[in-house]
């Protein structure tokens, strides 16, 4: 038979083992809770970041494409204006027209040049029926710079 002291020692050992097991279980639960909190925090931060950056236009390829299209349209108009100037300068009466434009006042000069560009279809590229939007104005501005 076992004595009371041995029973007390076994009980203390059993309670100590139970306490260690309980502490391990609490640590595992705390670790699992921390991991869940970290994952949820990261997920929420990612969603908020995507929403903010997208609303500011920093992430969307659509904004990149739109910016590229706008810059391309500007460059295309500049190219069309250059072609328009060359076409104007190739005319036999280009020098006389420039002298005529120089004699006009500022307000008359702009409308006269636009009229010549539109009537002579200088801003209309080969194969097109009508000039691109803004091409007449850009071409007239370029010719106006020549007529100074």
C-alpha positions in Angstrom: 0.0 0.0 0.0 1.0 3.5 -0.6 1.3 5.9 2.2 -0.5 9.3 2.4 2.8 11.0 1.6 3.1 9.1 -1.6 -0.5 9.9 -2.5 0.2 13.6 -1.8 3.3 13.5 -3.9 1.5 11.8 -6.8 -1.3 14.4 -6.5 1.2 17.3 -6.5 3.0 15.7 -9.5 -0.4 15.3 -11.3 -1.4 18.9 -10.5 2.0 20.2 -11.7 1.6 18.2 -15.0 -1.9 19.5 -15.4 -0.8 23.1 -14.8 2.0 22.7 -17.4 -0.4 21.2 -19.9 -2.9 24.1 -19.2 -0.1 26.7 -19.7 0.9 25.1 -23.0 -2.8 25.1 -24.1 -3.1 28.8 -23.2 0.1 29.7 -25.0 -1.1 27.8 -28.1 -4.4 29.6 -28.0 -2.7 33.0 -27.5 -0.3 32.3 -30.4 -3.2 31.2 -32.6 -5.1 34.4 -31.6 -2.1 36.6 -32.5 -1.7 34.9 -35.8 -5.3 35.4 -36.6 -5.1 39.0 -35.6 -2.0 39.5 -37.8 -3.7 37.9 -40.8 -6.9 39.9 -40.4 -4.9 43.1 -39.9 -2.8 42.4 -43.1 -6.0 41.6 -45.0 -7.8 44.7 -43.9 -4.7 46.9 -44.6 -4.4 45.4 -48.1 -8.0 46.1 -48.9 -7.8 49.6 -47.6 -4.6 50.2 -49.5 -6.0 48.9 -52.8 -9.2 51.1 -52.3 -7.2 54.2 -51.6 -4.6 53.8 -54.3 -7.3 52.9 -56.9 -9.4 55.8 -56.0 -6.4 58.1 -56.4 -5.7 56.5 -59.8 -2.3 55.1 -58.9 -3.0 51.5 -59.6 -5.4 51.4 -62.5 -4.0 50.5 -65.9 -7.0 52.5 -67.2 -5.5 55.7 -66.0 -2.1 54.8 -67.5 -3.7 54.0 -70.8 -5.8 57.2 -70.7 -2.7 59.3 -70.0 -0.8 57.6 -72.8 -3.7 58.3 -75.2 -3.9 62.0 -74.2 -0.1 62.4 -74.7 -0.3 60.5 -77.9 -3.1 62.8 -79.2 -1.1 65.9 -78.3 2.0 64.5 -80.1 -0.1 63.6 -83.1 -1.5 67.1 -83.2 2.0 68.5 -83.1 3.0 66.2 -85.9 0.0 67.2 -87.9 0.9 70.9 -87.3 4.4 70.2 -88.6 3.1 68.5 -91.7 0.6 71.4 -92.2 3.5 74.0 -92.0 5.5 72.0 -94.6 2.4 71.8 -96.9 1.9 75.6 -96.4 5.6 76.4 -97.2 5.5 74.2 -100.3 2.8 76.4 -101.8 4.1 78.8 -104.5 2.4 81.7 -102.8 3.6 80.9 -99.2 5.9 83.9 -98.9 3.3 86.3 -100.2 0.7 84.9 -97.8 3.0 85.3 -94.9 3.6 88.9 -95.8 -0.1 89.4 -96.1 -0.7 87.9 -92.7 2.0 90.1 -91.2 0.1 93.2 -92.3 -3.1 92.1 -90.5 -4.0 92.9 -86.9 -3.7 90.3 -84.2 -7.4 89.4 -84.2 -7.7 89.4 -88.0 -4.5 87.4 -88.4 -5.8 84.3 -86.5 -9.1 84.1 -88.3 -7.5 84.7 -91.8 -4.9 82.0 -91.2 -7.6 79.5 -90.0 -9.6 80.3 -93.1 -6.7 79.6 -95.4 -5.9 76.4 -93.5 -9.5 75.2 -93.6 -10.1 76.3 -97.3 -6.9 74.8 -98.6 -7.3 71.6 -96.4 -3.8 72.0 -95.1 -4.6 70.3 -91.8 -6.4 67.4 -93.5 -4.1 64.5 -93.9 -4.1 62.4 -97.1 -6.8 59.8 -96.9 -8.9 61.7 -94.5 -12.1 63.5 -95.3 -11.8 66.1 -92.5 -9.0 67.3 -90.2 -8.6 65.9 -86.7 -10.1 67.8 -83.8 -7.9 70.8 -83.0 -5.7 70.3 -86.0 -6.8 73.5 -87.7 -6.2 75.6 -84.6 -2.7 74.0 -84.0 -1.8 74.5 -87.6 -3.0 78.1 -87.6 -1.0 78.8 -84.5 2.1 77.3 -86.1 1.7 79.4 -89.3 1.0 82.4 -87.1 4.4 81.9 -85.5 5.9 82.0 -89.0 4.1 85.2 -89.8 5.6 87.2 -87.0 
